[in-house]
Amino acid sequence: MRGTIITKTLTAASFAMLLSAGAASADGDVEKGEKFFKKCKQCHSLEEGKKKIGPSLYQIVGRKAGTQPKFKYSKSYVEAGEKGLDWTPENLIAYLENPKKWLAAFLEVKKAKSKMVVKYKKQKDRENVVAYLESLQKAE
């Protein structure tokens, strides 16, 4: 019992720390973000409805997690969406640092199922990628 309380407290603290780490805006450099997005293109498309290994990232900013039509998400992403995870710039910036760890903290579970392997350690790189994704939505 006591171990469970400690674990839940640590998980909540870890999530709060991860969330606050991504509290920056997506005031990044769009051109640099496009360059860094090349890593993402291996698994994600920017075209509406075109999926690859990962879902299309068309209009990702502001979308509820796990809801891209015709894509089979892991249970973790569906649960995150049901729990209220929206891909705000702040959430995307935090998530891109360590996707599995961030998702596990959001869901308050030890492990989250995700095929996402790309990580951006530098805050500015994450801001740049998200600024690029936002710029595509503004262009339409």
C-alpha positions as CSV (number, residue, x, y, z in Angstrom):
1,M,0.0,0.0,0.0
2,R,2.7,2.5,1.0
3,G,4.8,1.7,-2.1
4,T,1.8,2.4,-4.3
5,I,1.2,5.8,-2.7
6,I,4.9,6.6,-3.1
7,T,4.9,5.4,-6.7
8,K,1.8,7.5,-7.5
9,T,3.3,10.6,-5.9
10,L,6.5,10.2,-7.8
11,T,4.6,9.7,-11.1
12,A,2.6,12.8,-10.5
13,A,5.7,14.8,-9.6
14,S,7.5,13.4,-12.7
15,F,4.6,14.4,-14.9
16,A,4.4,17.9,-13.4
17,M,8.2,18.3,-14.0
18,L,7.9,17.1,-17.6
19,L,4.9,19.3,-18.3
20,S,6.6,22.4,-16.9
21,A,9.7,21.7,-19.0
22,G,7.6,22.1,-22.1
23,A,5.8,25.3,-21.0
24,A,7.6,27.3,-23.7
25,S,5.7,28.6,-26.7
26,A,6.5,27.5,-30.2
27,D,8.3,30.7,-31.0
28,G,10.9,28.7,-32.8
29,D,12.5,29.1,-36.2
30,V,10.3,27.7,-38.9
31,E,13.2,27.1,-41.4
32,K,15.2,25.2,-38.7
33,G,12.1,23.3,-37.7
34,E,11.6,22.1,-41.3
35,K,15.3,20.9,-41.3
36,F,14.8,19.0,-38.1
37,F,11.5,17.6,-39.3
38,K,13.4,15.5,-41.8
39,K,13.8,12.9,-39.0
40,C,10.1,12.8,-38.6
41,K,9.4,12.3,-42.3
42,Q,10.6,8.7,-42.2
43,C,7.5,7.7,-40.2
44,H,5.1,10.6,-40.6
45,S,3.4,12.4,-43.5
46,L,2.2,16.0,-43.6
47,E,-0.5,15.2,-46.1
48,E,-4.1,14.8,-44.9
49,G,-5.0,11.2,-44.4
50,K,-1.7,9.8,-45.6
51,K,-0.3,7.5,-43.0
52,K,3.0,5.8,-42.8
53,I,4.4,3.9,-39.8
54,G,3.0,6.8,-37.7
55,P,-0.1,8.9,-38.3
56,S,-0.3,11.9,-40.6
57,L,0.8,15.0,-38.8
58,Y,-1.5,17.1,-41.0
59,Q,-3.2,19.7,-38.7
60,I,-1.6,18.0,-35.6
61,V,-1.4,21.2,-33.5
62,G,-4.6,21.4,-31.4
63,R,-5.8,17.8,-32.3
64,K,-6.8,15.4,-29.6
65,A,-4.3,12.6,-29.2
66,G,-5.1,9.2,-30.8
67,T,-7.8,10.5,-33.1
68,Q,-6.4,10.6,-36.6
69,P,-9.0,8.8,-38.8
70,K,-8.0,5.4,-40.3
71,F,-4.9,5.1,-38.1
72,K,-4.6,2.3,-35.6
73,Y,-3.1,3.9,-32.5
74,S,-1.6,2.0,-29.5
75,K,-3.9,1.8,-26.5
76,S,-1.8,4.4,-24.8
77,Y,-2.4,7.1,-27.3
78,V,-6.2,6.4,-27.4
79,E,-6.3,6.5,-23.6
80,A,-4.3,9.7,-23.6
81,G,-6.9,11.3,-25.9
82,E,-9.7,10.0,-23.8
83,K,-8.0,11.5,-20.8
84,G,-7.9,14.9,-22.5
85,L,-4.5,15.1,-24.2
86,D,-4.6,17.7,-26.9
87,W,-1.5,18.3,-29.0
88,T,-1.0,22.0,-28.0
89,P,2.3,23.5,-28.8
90,E,3.4,23.2,-25.2
91,N,2.4,19.5,-25.0
92,L,4.2,18.7,-28.3
93,I,7.3,20.5,-27.2
94,A,7.4,18.5,-23.9
95,Y,6.5,15.3,-25.7
96,L,9.3,15.5,-28.3
97,E,12.0,15.4,-25.6
98,N,11.2,11.8,-24.7
99,P,7.9,10.6,-26.1
100,K,7.5,7.3,-24.2
101,K,8.5,8.8,-20.9
102,W,6.2,11.8,-21.3
103,L,3.3,9.7,-22.4
104,A,3.8,7.3,-19.4
105,A,3.9,10.3,-17.1
106,F,0.7,11.8,-18.6
107,L,-1.1,8.5,-18.2
108,E,0.4,7.9,-14.8
109,V,1.6,4.4,-15.8
110,K,5.1,2.9,-15.7
111,K,5.2,2.1,-19.4
112,A,3.3,3.5,-22.4
113,K,3.2,1.8,-25.7
114,S,4.6,3.9,-28.5
115,K,6.6,3.3,-31.6
116,M,7.9,6.9,-31.5
117,V,11.7,6.7,-31.2
118,V,12.8,10.2,-32.3
119,K,13.8,12.4,-29.4
120,Y,14.9,16.1,-29.5
121,K,17.0,16.8,-26.5
122,K,17.4,20.5,-27.0
123,Q,14.4,22.7,-26.1
124,K,15.1,25.0,-29.0
125,D,15.0,22.1,-31.5
126,R,11.6,21.0,-30.2
127,E,10.3,24.6,-30.4
128,N,11.6,24.8,-34.0
129,V,9.8,21.6,-35.1
130,V,6.6,22.7,-33.5
131,A,6.8,26.2,-35.0
132,Y,7.2,24.5,-38.4
133,L,4.1,22.3,-37.8
134,E,2.2,25.4,-36.7
135,S,3.3,27.3,-39.8
136,L,1.8,24.7,-42.1
137,Q,-1.5,25.1,-40.5
138,K,-1.4,28.9,-40.7
139,A,-0.5,28.6,-44.4
140,E,-3.9,27.0,-45.2
